[in-house]
Amino acid sequence: MSEHIKFFIIFIFAVLMFCGCGRQYKAEAVVKEFLDNNLQADAYTVSFQEIDSTKNVTDSVVDVMRLEAGKNKMFRKGIAYAPINRQYIYVQAKVCVGNDTINHTFYINPELTRIVSFKVN
């Protein structure tokens, strides 16, 4: 295999890795901002799994998740969410506040700019 082809393959692989890492970083930043603005506690830690996408979340499921989130004493009342869409990016996160560790799934709009809803796993 020629050197040019090897370089091209490595370059394409690196670009794809960078794009994937960039989306992961952006999703994590959106969740962290959401937690900073909406958690009752000031001090917390969070760890993330890999992002993924879904089209299987209906409007009614989003509404139910939002209602349940309203009952969650860990979060402030009156959370402002992104508009409901048909496809979401989601990321699972382990949120630790004091001695409590709770797993959540956060659904993010496709542009990775706002949280649409979240649920406790």
N, C-alpha and C positions, 0 to 999 in steps of 0.2 A: 504494500500500500504506500502510495507516495506521501511525502511529508505534508503536502498541501491538504490532502484529504484527511490525514490524521489531525492536523491543526483545525480544520473546519469542524470535524466531529467533536473535538474537545471544546471548541468555541461554542457550538450550539448547545452542548450539554451544560456548560457553565452558564450560559444565558438562561436556559430553562430552570436551572437550580436557583439562580438569582431571582427570577420572576416568582417562583414558588415561595422562596423565603421572604420576599417582599410582601406578598399577600398575607403570609402567616404573621409577619411583624405588624402589618397594618391592622389585621383582625385583633391581635392581642392588644394593640394600643387603643382601639375603640372600646374593648371590654374594660381595660384598666381605667379609661376616662369615665366610662359608665359607672364603674364601682366607686371611683373617687367622688362622683357627684351624687350617688344614690345609696351607698351603704350607710347605715346608721353609725357604724364604728369608723374612727379615723385611721386606725392602724390595722392593716391586714396584709397577708401575702397571698399570691396567686400563682398557680402553675397551670400550663396549658397542654392539651394534646393537639394533634395535627388538625387543621381546618378541613372541612368537607362541604359539599353542597347538597341541597335537597329540594325537591319539588313536591314532597309528600306532606307538607304542612298546609292544612287548609285554613281559611279565614277563621272558621269557628274554633279551630285548635289554638290559633294565636289568641283569640279572645279569651279562651279558657285559661291559657298560660298567663295572660295579663291579669285576669281576675285573681288567680292563685298567687301571683306575685304581689298583688295588693294586700294579701293577708300575711305575707312573709314579714315578720317583725325585724328581720335582719336589714331590710331596705326601707327607705323613706317612702312616704305616700306621695301620690301625684306624679309618678315618673312619666316623662315625656318620651314617647317612643317614635321610631320611624314609621311611616305609613306601611300598611299591609301590602305585600307583594305576592307573587306566586312562586318565586324561587329565592332561596336564602342560602347564605353561607353560615355554617354553624361551627362552633368550637366548644369543646368540653373543657371546663376549668375546675380546678380544685381551689376553693376559696377558704383560707384559714383566718379566723378572727379569734384571738385569744386561744382557748383550748378547743374550740369548735372548728371542725373541718367539714365542709359541705361541698359536694360535687354539683355543679350546675352545667346546663347547656345553654349557650347564648346564641340566638339567631340574629344574624346581621344582614342588613340590606346588601344587594349584589355589588354596590359601589364601595362597600366596606367603610361606610361613614357613620352609620348609626345602628343601634340595637333595635330590633323589631319586637322581640320578646325574649323571655328566658324561663327556664324551669329548673326546679330542684330535681336531681336524679335520684 
